[in-house]
Amino acid sequence: MNIQRKIEIFSAGCPVCQDAIAAIQKAACASCEVTVLDMNDPVIADRAKLLGIKSIPAVAIDGKLPGCCADRGIDIDTLKAAGLGVPIGEK
């Protein structure tokens, strides 16, 4: 029986993504089928959106996001609290 664990790495090809890809590939075992997916492809970006990916690099294992890859991404309210949209000198 040849069952593989499906590891999907969502990447845009940046240096941070490349480092993550290398680390994941190094940590993978014979049961891991590692695939790198290009977020510049609209079909891949749509799949990422369906999975709930909000920032990259991100990894799905067997179609699910582990805690380290879930619920990340920008939050406009947090950014506004840090000064986004607030002219210098105003609070």
N, C-alpha and C positions, 0 to 999 in steps of 0.2 A: 504494500500500500504506500503510495507516494503522495502524502498530503503536505502542502506547503502553507506557510503563514504568509499572507499577502501584506507586504510593507510598501506603502506608497509615500514617496517623498515629494511634496509640492514645493517647487523651487522656481525662482526667476533668474537663476544663473549668477547671482551676485556672490562676492567672496564669502559672506556669511553663510549663504546657502551651500556653497561648495564645501566649506568646512563641515557643515552638518551632514552632507551627503557622505563625505569621507569617513566621518565618525560612525555613522549608521552602517555603512558598508563594512567597516572594520569590525563592528560589534555583531553583525549578522552571522547566523549559523547556517548549516546545510538545509535546515527547514524553512529558511527565510527566502522568499522570492521578492527581491528589492527592485522597485521600479521608480525611476525619477520622472516626474511629470512637470512639464513646462507650463507655468502659469501664464505665459504669453499666448498660449493657445486658448481661444474662447471656450472650447469644449471642456478643457481642463479647468478653467476658471469657473465655469458653471458647476462642475462636479464639486470643486472646492467649496463653493457657496452652499451647495446642498448639504455638505458635511458640516458646515458651520465654521469653516476656516476663515479667520479674519486677519491673520498676519502670516507671513512666511519667513523662514522655512517652517513647514508644518509636516507632520507625519500622521498617516492613518495606518492602523494595524487591523487587518481583517475588516476594513470599512468603518472603523471607529477611531475617534480622536482620543488619545490618552490625555490625562489631565494637563500635561505640559503644553499641549497644542490646542486646548479648548479655551474658549472664553477670553482669548487675547484679541488685540486689535485696538484701534483708537476709540476713545470715548470722548465725544465733543464736550460734554459737561466738565469732565476732568481737565481737558485742555483749556477750556474757558476759565476755569478756576486758577489755572497756572498762567493766565495772561492772554490767551488767544482771543483776538477781537477787542482787546482793551487797549486803547491808546496809551502810550507812555505818559506817565504822570497822573493817570486816572486809576482809581481802584474800584 
